Amino acid sequence: MSLLIKLFKALNANQHSGQIAFSFVLGMILGLTPLFFPHNLLTLALIFFLRVNLSAVIVATLFFSGLAYLLDPVFNQIGLWILQAQTMQPVFTDLYNSAFWRFLHFNNSIVMGSVVTAYLLSVPAFLLFWVLVKTYRQRFLVWANKFKIIRLLKGAEGAGFVSGMMK
């Protein structure tokens, strides 16, 4: 529950909407791809080195992990289609003969399909999340701020902050 509260605080904060959208995209990539595989080291490095909202990453990872479970047959078909492409067979054979590429498990159809799908969807997903965050801030947040209870809660938060500073 506190994770969702932190997410809503981030959505309501002055963070740039692109930053929050990028957090959702990184969580989407983590959620759609198998977690304990080396290709996620790049995503984890981006999460730790860039300024992203961790609660948005975690919420998106949890949501897209459940979605990925349902989409595994689709990822399998996409991966098989890529791995069985006749024009790519010499490349895949050479890659498989290298220990580094074998370590990345690119020859697993679900891994190949989910990684390709997640990275292909990342740009459209970023744009979608960016529009959703901006729409949330322009419509819902303005609407919610009209309620007296919200203004009172914000005032109570400010009062708590001021009293904490006085101690």
Secondary structure, 3 states (H helix, E strand, C coil): CHHHHHHHHHHHCCCCHHHHHHHHHHHHHHHHCCCCCCCHHHHHHHHHHCCCCHHHHHHHHHHHHHHHHHHHHHHHHHHHHHHCCHHHHHHHHHHHCCHHHHHCCCCCHHHHHHHHHHHHHHHHHHHHHHHHHHHHHHHHHHHHCCCHHHHHHHHHHHHHHHHHHHC
